[in-house]
Amino acid sequence: MASKFITLDRARKEITRLQYYVNLVEAYEPINLEQEIILEYAKTSSIPEVSKKLNVSYEKVVEVISSKGKDDLHKIMRSWYMYKTKPKRR
């Protein structure tokens, strides 16, 4: 398997981006069901797991994640979800 060469500058930017994400998830304080769904999806990246853990329907989880982002974490999760499901939506 070939590995992609990464420059020092790109590595630093990636570390900064990932550290921002980790801090965002760790500091996230959900105050309603929608925010709990976003937080659990950020931790697991699995809609069935979120649905089971929070006892909400699969469709509700998809609806919340794919809705317009209301905060930074929601915007990130929505963009990842949309990227992840792009082949299915075609």
Secondary structure, DSSP 8 states (H G I E B T S, - for coil): -------HHHHHHHHHHHHHHHHHHHH----SHHHHHHHHHHHH--HHHHHHHHT--HHHHHHHHHS--SSHHHHHHHHHHHHHTHHHH-
